[in-house]
Amino acid sequence: MRTVEAARQIAQLEPDAIGLNFYAPSSRCVDEETAAAIVNELPECVEPIGLFVNHALEEVLQTAHRLNLRTVQLHGDESPEFVAEVQRAGLEVLRAFRVGEEGLGGVAATLARYAELGIELRACLVDARVKGAYGGTGKTAPWELLANGWQPDWPPLVLAGGLTPANVCDAIQAVHPWGVDTASGVEAESGQQDEILMQQFVDVSRRCSI
């Protein structure tokens, strides 16, 4: 979400949350001043979530504090110790994992380390693994692998990766995630949300989740 106008449009649809991307190399990056204006446009039922990729700890904490964010999405190579510090600061963490056909062994090992450190994630967001990218590629995650391999004692699963109004129902029926996430799937061009696609995505997601 990069503009106040897009925030007004999505607020009318009342999704559970919207993302504020602070990763500078991304075409979806938003500056903090605009992010603050977006937060002010959102009704209480729509939660703003700050997305960070390998930012310094103080930057994550200070940005979240200034914008009054409750949850941050860590989408980079942040260590378990980094995640623990974020949680100790009172923030909830949505941890992103990039998964390919290599399987869920890396996820399992990381979650085991989190348990040792007392980390309780709000959820795990699983995106497609694409070399050199931190998400937003439009590639789909391995649905069958997630459907068969996600363990019941793991944090709730938010499915991301190439989801569009055309395939999100199939994804929900195949994986049964706790939530779904989209970026490129509701854009007319990179970084520019399309009002019709956003409406379709929300409508289809809700209908297929019943």
N, C-alpha and C positions, 0 to 999 in steps of 0.2 A: 504494500500500500504506500504510494508515493505522493498522492495529492489529497487535499482536503475534499475536493469534489468527488473523487472516487470513494473516500471515506463516507461521505453523505449518502452515496448510492448504496454502498454495501450495508450501511447502518440500517437502512430501510428493510433489508432482507433478514436482519437479525441472525447472522451466523454466531456460533459460540465464541469465536475469536477471530482477530485479524493480526497479521504479522507486520512488524515494523523492522525493516531490514537495514542494519547499520554496517553492513559489509561493503566497504568503499568500492571494490572492483566490480560489484554487481550492478547491472542495469536497473535493479529494483531498489538501490540504496536510497535512503531518505535522510535528510539532515535533521538535526535534533529540533530545530525551530518548527519545521513543518510537522515533525512527529508530534510535538506538543499540541499543535493546532488540530491534528487528526484525533488525538486522544480526547480533546475537548468536544469533538463532534459525536463521539460514540455514546450510545445509551448504556445504562448499567449492565444490560444483558449481553453486551458484546465486549469481550476482554481483549485489550491490546497486549500483544506479546512481543518483546524485543528479541530480535534475531542477531546473534553475534558469532563471528568466525575468527577465532584466534586473537581476540582483543585482550588487552591487559586487564587484569582483575579489577583494578580501580576504575577503569573506564566502564566496565560492565556495571559495577555497583553504583557508580555516580550517575550514569545515564538512567538506570532503572529508578534510582531515588528521585532524580529531577522530574521524571515523567510519571512517577507514582505507579510503576509497573509491579505487578505481583509475580509474574512468571517471565523467565527468560528462556530462549531457545538457544542452546549451544550447538553450533553446526560445524565446528572445526575439529581440530586435533587436541582439544583441551584434555588435560590429564585428569584422572580420578581425583587427585588432590585439589586441583583447580575447582572441580565441580563441588567438592566438599566445602571449599571456602565460600563459594556462591551460596550454597544452602545454609551455611552457618550465618551468613549475613541476613537471613530471613527471606530469601527468595525461593520460589519454587522453580524447578528445572525441568524443562522439556529437552531431553537429550536426543540429538540426531545421530543416526547410524546410517552409513552407506553400505548397502548389501548387494552382493552379486551372487553368481552361481557357486561361489566358493563356500557358501553356507553361513550358518549362524554361530560358528565357533567363536569368532571374535566378539560377537555380542555377548555370548554366554560368559566368556572370560572377563569382559569388562564389567558386566553386572555382578559377577562374583566379587570382584575387587570393590565395587561400590558397596556391597553388603558388608564387607570387612570394615569399611570406613563409616558405616552407618548412614550412607546416602539413601534417601528414599525419593526416587524420581516421581514427578507428577505423571509422566508418560515417556515413552520412547517413540520418536518419529523415525520411520524407516524410509529412506530414499534409495534410488538406484545408485549403484556404484559406477561412476564414470571417471576414468583416470584424469587427474588434474582439476577436477571440478568439485565444488562443495554444494551441489544441488542446483535445482532450477534448470536442469538440462532438457526436460521433457521426456526423458527415458523412463520406462516403467520398471518398478521394482519386481523381484521374482515372487509373484503372487502365490504360486503353488508351494514354494519353499516356506514362505511365511505362514501359510495356512496349516501346513503340516508340522512346522518346526517351532512356532512360537509357544513358549511354555506357559501354563496357566499361572505359575507363581512369579512370572516376570511382570514388569510394569505394563499398564495399558498400552496398546499399540495404536499409533496414529500412522496411517498409510499415506505416503507421499509418492511422488515420482510419476510424472506423465499423466496425471489424472485430468480428465476433461468431462464435460457433460455427456459425451458419447460413451465413455467407458467406466465412469465412476460407479454405476449400478453393478456392472459385472465385477468390479473390484470389491465392492462391499459384499456381494453374494459369495465371492470366492474366498475372501480372507476373513470376513467378519471382524473388521477392526473396531476399536473403540471410537476412532474418529478418522476423518480424511482431510488431506491438505492439498491445496493446489496453488500454482503460481502461473506458469506458462499456459495452463489449460483454460484460463479465463482472460487471456490477453489477446487484444487485436494485434499488438506488436510488443516486443520485449519491454516490460516495465509499464505498459499501458493497459490497465484493466478495461474490459468491455462489459458494459452494463448488462447486455442481454445474456452474455455467456455466464456472468456471475449469477444472474437470476436462475438460469437453467441449471447451473451446477448445484446451487443450494436446493432448488426444488427437487431435482432428481435424487440428491443425497438423502434428503429427508424421506422421500417416498420409498426409497429402497431400504431404509433403515427401520421401517415399521415392521 
